[in-house]
Amino acid sequence: MMVSVTYGYDYFYSKLGSPDTSFDCASNSPPSDGFYLANNPPGGECTINSDLDFGTNKVVIFVNGDLQFDSAVDQIKVSPEGFLAFIVKEDIRISGQIGDKSAGSFTGTTAHLQGVYIADGLIDTYQPDPSEEPGGGLGSGFRLVAAGIFVAKNGFNLDRNVKTDCPEGVCNETTPSELFIARPDLFVNIPDELREAYFFEQEVAP
């Protein structure tokens, strides 16, 4: 699910009490239940460079800067009983090397990124890897599957390209290089502190 919204980093950070428990961006072990602030310098970059499985934990991580998912990441997972949210002050950037490369896997729906991703800036699903793509901007040939809720105030850059697999019967015209899948369970599991109640009153004739 891809949406736009007026709420952002400052709103949610204040709503959750301005958490200051540190989340280590370089950690390969997910934190336990709670609200966290990434340990990157304010306005800097939090780089995730390993797989993380949050399981049934309920975790919200604030990033005061950019959030980068490095090419070493294969999956960021959260179970249907858990909750994960990254709320980011600036951009969310995803390496073009994250995803499925072979044509045979382009029909799969196993998600590489799972959870709620909110950016005050943009969400860029294709960050070229200079070591793999010296020319840049070539689309990488990897297909990204993302399951959850994705919010970007400044929009999305969806620049992937499955390119060279077309002779095998997989082309951009028929196969999305980015596949977004809704995760309704995330609405069910959202922490109470993030919920809001709305009331509508209407007079009913006797």
C-alpha positions as CSV (number, residue, x, y, z in Angstrom):
1,M,0.0,0.0,0.0
2,M,1.4,3.4,-1.1
3,V,-0.2,6.5,0.4
4,S,0.5,10.2,1.1
5,V,-0.4,11.8,4.4
6,T,0.0,15.2,6.3
7,Y,1.4,13.5,9.4
8,G,5.2,13.0,9.5
9,Y,8.3,12.6,11.7
10,D,7.8,15.5,14.1
11,Y,4.1,14.6,14.7
12,F,4.7,11.0,15.5
13,Y,7.9,11.6,17.4
14,S,6.1,14.0,19.7
15,K,3.1,11.7,20.0
16,L,5.2,8.9,21.2
17,G,6.9,11.0,23.9
18,S,10.1,11.9,22.0
19,P,11.8,8.5,22.6
20,D,15.6,8.5,23.0
21,T,16.4,4.8,23.5
22,S,19.1,4.2,20.9
23,F,18.7,1.9,17.9
24,D,22.1,0.8,16.5
25,C,21.8,1.1,12.7
26,A,24.7,-1.3,12.2
27,S,23.2,-4.0,14.4
28,N,22.3,-7.4,13.0
29,S,19.9,-8.1,15.9
30,P,16.5,-6.5,16.0
31,P,15.4,-4.7,19.2
32,S,12.7,-5.8,21.6
33,D,9.3,-4.1,21.9
34,G,9.5,-0.3,22.2
35,F,10.1,3.0,20.5
36,Y,13.6,3.9,19.4
37,L,15.7,6.7,17.9
38,A,18.4,5.6,15.4
39,N,21.9,6.5,16.5
40,N,22.9,8.3,13.3
41,P,23.9,12.0,13.7
42,P,20.9,14.3,13.2
43,G,20.5,15.0,9.5
44,G,22.9,12.1,8.7
45,E,22.3,8.6,7.4
46,C,21.2,5.4,9.1
47,T,22.4,2.5,7.0
48,I,20.9,-0.9,7.5
49,N,23.4,-3.5,6.1
50,S,22.1,-6.8,7.4
51,D,18.9,-8.8,7.5
52,L,16.5,-8.2,10.4
53,D,13.7,-10.4,11.6
54,F,11.5,-8.5,14.1
55,G,9.2,-11.5,14.6
56,T,6.2,-10.8,16.9
57,N,7.9,-7.7,18.4
58,K,6.2,-4.3,18.1
59,V,8.8,-1.7,17.3
60,V,8.8,1.9,16.0
61,I,12.2,3.3,14.9
62,F,12.7,7.1,14.3
63,V,15.5,8.2,12.0
64,N,16.4,11.9,12.2
65,G,18.0,12.0,8.7
66,D,18.0,9.5,5.8
67,L,17.4,5.8,6.0
68,Q,19.4,3.6,3.6
69,F,19.0,-0.1,3.0
70,D,22.3,-1.4,1.7
71,S,22.8,-4.1,-1.0
72,A,23.7,-6.6,1.8
73,V,20.1,-6.7,2.9
74,D,18.0,-9.6,1.7
75,Q,14.9,-9.3,4.0
76,I,13.5,-7.0,6.7
77,K,10.8,-9.1,8.2
78,V,7.9,-8.8,10.7
79,S,5.4,-11.5,11.4
80,P,1.6,-11.1,11.1
81,E,1.5,-10.9,14.9
82,G,4.1,-8.1,15.1
83,F,4.5,-4.5,14.1
84,L,7.4,-2.6,12.6
85,A,7.6,1.1,11.6
86,F,10.5,3.2,10.3
87,I,9.5,6.9,10.6
88,V,12.1,9.0,8.7
89,K,12.8,12.7,8.8
90,E,14.3,12.8,5.3
91,D,14.5,10.1,2.5
92,I,14.3,6.4,2.5
93,R,16.7,4.9,-0.1
94,I,16.7,1.2,-1.1
95,S,19.7,-0.3,-2.9
96,G,19.0,-1.4,-6.5
97,Q,20.7,-4.7,-5.5
98,I,17.9,-5.7,-3.1
99,G,15.4,-8.1,-4.7
100,D,15.1,-11.0,-7.1
101,K,17.4,-11.3,-10.1
102,S,16.5,-14.4,-11.9
103,A,13.5,-14.5,-14.3
104,G,12.1,-17.5,-12.6
105,S,11.7,-15.7,-9.3
106,F,9.9,-12.7,-10.8
107,T,6.5,-14.2,-10.1
108,G,7.1,-14.7,-6.4
109,T,5.5,-12.6,-3.7
110,T,8.0,-13.1,-0.8
111,A,8.7,-9.6,0.4
112,H,12.1,-8.2,0.8
113,L,10.9,-5.3,2.9
114,Q,8.0,-5.7,5.4
115,G,6.4,-3.1,7.7
116,V,5.4,0.5,7.8
117,Y,7.8,3.0,6.1
118,I,7.1,6.8,6.5
119,A,9.3,9.4,5.0
120,D,9.0,13.2,5.2
121,G,11.1,13.2,2.0
122,L,10.9,10.6,-0.8
123,I,11.1,6.8,-1.0
124,D,13.6,5.8,-3.7
125,T,13.4,2.1,-4.6
126,Y,16.5,2.2,-6.8
127,Q,19.9,3.4,-5.5
128,P,22.6,2.3,-8.0
129,D,25.6,0.4,-6.7
130,P,28.6,1.9,-8.4
131,S,30.6,-1.3,-8.0
132,E,27.9,-3.2,-9.9
133,E,26.7,-0.5,-12.3
134,P,29.5,2.0,-13.0
135,G,27.3,3.9,-15.5
136,G,24.5,4.3,-13.0
137,G,20.8,4.6,-13.9
138,L,20.6,1.3,-15.6
139,G,17.8,-0.2,-13.4
140,S,19.9,-3.1,-11.9
141,G,17.6,-5.9,-13.2
142,F,16.4,-6.7,-9.6
143,R,12.7,-6.9,-8.8
144,L,11.7,-5.5,-5.4
145,V,8.7,-6.9,-3.4
146,A,7.6,-4.8,-0.5
147,A,4.7,-5.7,1.8
148,G,3.2,-3.2,4.2
149,I,2.4,0.5,4.2
150,F,4.7,3.0,2.4
151,V,4.2,6.8,2.8
152,A,6.3,9.5,1.2
153,K,5.4,13.1,1.5
154,N,7.6,14.0,-1.5
155,G,6.6,11.0,-3.6
156,F,8.3,7.9,-4.9
157,N,11.2,7.2,-7.3
158,L,10.4,3.9,-9.0
159,D,13.2,3.6,-11.4
160,R,14.0,-0.2,-11.4
161,N,14.1,-2.1,-14.7
162,V,14.1,-5.9,-15.1
163,K,15.8,-5.2,-18.5
164,T,18.0,-8.1,-19.6
165,D,15.6,-10.8,-18.6
166,C,13.2,-9.9,-21.4
167,P,14.6,-12.6,-23.8
168,E,13.5,-15.1,-21.2
169,G,9.9,-13.9,-21.4
170,V,10.0,-11.4,-18.6
171,C,9.7,-7.8,-19.7
172,N,8.9,-4.4,-18.1
173,E,5.7,-4.3,-20.1
174,T,4.3,-7.5,-18.3
175,T,6.2,-7.8,-15.1
176,P,6.5,-5.0,-12.4
177,S,10.0,-4.3,-11.2
178,E,8.5,-3.1,-8.0
179,L,5.6,-5.0,-6.4
180,F,3.8,-3.5,-3.4
181,I,1.5,-5.7,-1.3
182,A,-0.9,-4.5,1.4
183,R,-0.5,-5.9,5.0
184,P,-3.8,-5.3,6.8
185,D,-2.4,-7.0,9.9
186,L,-0.2,-4.0,10.5
187,F,-3.3,-1.9,11.2
188,V,-4.5,-4.5,13.7
189,N,-1.2,-4.7,15.5
190,I,-0.4,-1.0,15.7
191,P,0.7,0.1,19.2
192,D,-2.0,1.8,21.2
193,E,0.1,5.0,21.5
194,L,-0.2,5.5,17.7
195,R,-4.0,5.1,17.6
196,E,-6.4,7.9,17.3
197,A,-10.1,7.9,18.0
198,Y,-12.6,9.8,15.8
199,F,-16.2,10.4,16.7
200,F,-19.1,11.4,14.4
201,E,-22.3,12.7,16.0
202,Q,-25.6,12.9,14.2
203,E,-29.0,13.7,15.5
204,V,-31.5,11.0,14.8
205,A,-35.2,11.8,14.4
206,P,-37.3,10.1,17.1
